[in-house]
Amino acid sequence: MKNLRACLQNRPADRLLVAPGVYDMVSARIADRMGFDLLYMTGFGVVASHLGLPDAGLASYRDMVDRVAALAGGTDTPMIADGDTGYGGLLNVQYTVRGYEKAGAAGIQLEDQEYPKKCGHTPGRRVVAAEEMVEKIKVAVESRTSPDFLIVARSDARGATGSVEEAIRRGRMYAAAGADILFIESPESEAEMQAICRELKGTPLLVNMVEGGRTPVLPPEQLAAMGYTLAIYPVSALLAATTAMEASYRHLREHGTMIGSETPLYPFKEMTRLMGFEAVWAFDRTHAK
């Protein structure tokens, strides 16, 4: 397994680990070549690109674990994978953790929302009792086969209840239950972010940087100084790619050609290399009759 625990332990204390969001094999292969410490399989991006649906509890365990296997199998960088609420009760959590670990993820993110969950930077979220989430974390810890498969416990209590204090209280409970990383979703000010880091010091903390979302997007140096360990950028590449695709399609629709388009195009030769055509050509040279 690609070792995420070693990545956390070997991190200089003043350096933030940055994880780009990956959502399909093109984004995963590009990010994998960039030298990031870890990747983040974004549920928002996977559900959008794979199913064309909102991240609102509509994707099944099978939809997601198949994506985990594809993305982890095609990359070398450790990857945290979004596991939503565990897709049901405690038995489902056990099955999900074992499935994600077997599929090649280095860690799984589980959240304390009611099912069906909703994207963390959208309205209408509701959370289960903290004690219910504690049991899920304990089952997740028991279910993994390797201690190097990390459990990321996410709380949406700030958005659901309006109270960062409640989110912090839950964070303490989740750490005590065995979570390896705490993820307090969508604090809405720098002061709230500082309170989270101050009150939950001692457990690695993850912060979600969503451009246009509820949390201030801050420089990595400032996040590290606050006390965050890692930052995920789940939709940055997806938003950029969507902008480029929309501009390309608009130009093609209006002009019937890409001649004159101001949208940069990835070189076709590089795209064939990214997708592994060179291995196909080498195979053909050896075996084609």
Helices and strands as residue ranges (DSSP letters): H 4-9, E 17-22, H 25-32, E 39-41, H 43-46, I 47-51, H 61-73, E 79-82, H 90-103, E 107-111, H 130-143, E 150-155, H 157-161, H 164-176, E 181-184, H 190-199, E 205-208, H 220-226, E 230-233, H 236-255, H 268-274, H 277-287
